Amino acid sequence: MDLTTILMQVIGGLVGGNAVGAASKDTSLGPLGNSIAGAIGGGLGGQLLNILLDIGTTAATGGIDFGMIIQGFATGGISGAVTALLIGYLKAKFT
């Protein structure tokens, strides 16, 4: 993994966390909470998804690898959305 992929996962997680917060008002953590949960979930969960799905193991020889950027954004967005939704659900359930 390179820094570009990790950055795309964090940004994707941030977007995914806010998207799920906007879609589900009952489990929303607010803009800042959704952003933080999504970014952390995107960064960590994106790495985990890459390992589990065995994607992104080959590095580009030169230039920008748009496939890796898209994969990083997608895996980060999915895991960020799931993380924000899960934390929001737990917060709503126990408060």
N, C-alpha and C positions, 0 to 999 in steps of 0.2 A: 504494500500500500504506500502511496505517496501522499504528500501534503494536499495536493489538489483534490484527490478523492475524499480525504477526510473533511476538507472544507466543504465540498459539495454535499457530503452526508450531513454535516451540521446545518448547512443552509436548507437542505431538503427537509430535515427534521423540524427546523424552525417553521417552515411553511406548512408542513404536515400537521404540526401541533396546533397552529392557529386555524388551519382549515377545519380540523375536527372540533375545535372549540367553538367555531362559528356555526358548525352544523349541529352540534349538540349542546344547547344552552344549559341543560340540566347538569352536565358534567364539566362545563367550562371552568377553567381556573383563572379566567381573566386574561387579558392580552399578555401581561408580563409572565404569569404562571405558565400559560400555554407555550410561550416562546422558550422559556427556560426548560420546561419538561421536554418539549419537542427537540430542542437543540441537543440536550444531553442524550435523549433517546436516539436521536438520529446519528450522533457520533458513535456511541457505544453499540447500539443495536445494528447500525449499518455495518460495522466491523464484524459483528457476530453473524449477520446474514451473509456477508461475503464469504466467511469461513464455512458456514453450514452449506451454502449453495455452491461453493467452490468456484466463485466468479472473481475475476480481477486478479488472477495469479500471474499473468504475464504482463510485463511492463512494455510501454511503447519505446521504440528505438529512438525516436526523435520527434520533436514537434508536439502538438496537442492531440491527445487521444480522446476524441469526442465520445466514443463508446464508454470509456471509463468514467467520464464526467456524467453522462446520462445514468449509468448504473449507480454511481455514487449518490446522485440526486434521488433516484428512485428508491434505493434501499434505505437511505436516510429519511426520506419522506414517509415511507411506510412505517418504519420502526419509530419515528418521532410521533406520528399520529397515534400509533398503538400505545406508546408510552403515555402521552398526554391524556388519552381516553381512559386508560387504566388508572392513572393517578387521580383524574377527575372523578371517576366512578367511586374509587375508594374514599375520596374526600367527601363526596355526597352521601355515601353509605354510612360513614362513621361520624358525621357531624349533625 
